[in-house]
Amino acid sequence: MSSPFGALTATVIMAAESGTLTGSFDLGDGRIWPIEGGVADGDEISFRLDRDGSPMVYAMSATVEGDSVNGSASAMGTEVPWTMTRGS
């Protein structure tokens, strides 16, 4: 995901059970952002990420398509696309 503060790259762990999405984004160097308020509805997911050390909260939504996820992230009046791909 790119943002006004630069590109963000993370290792992501997600699990969906009974409509609830849980997990975290590991940005390296000990920076881990837990998924908050996660919802999984069919191939649609949504959740929030609280950026560590700042008041910025990303509202994330996406569609899961096989091994890829494509969606949008919004924070502070800005919306950017984001993607991720299942690793091995």
Buried (B, 14 or more C-beta within 10 A) or exposed (E): BEBEEEEBEBEBEBEBEEEEBBBBBBBEEEEBBEBEEBEBEEEEBBBBBBBEEEEBBBBBBBEBEEEEBEBEBEBEEEEBEBEBEEEE
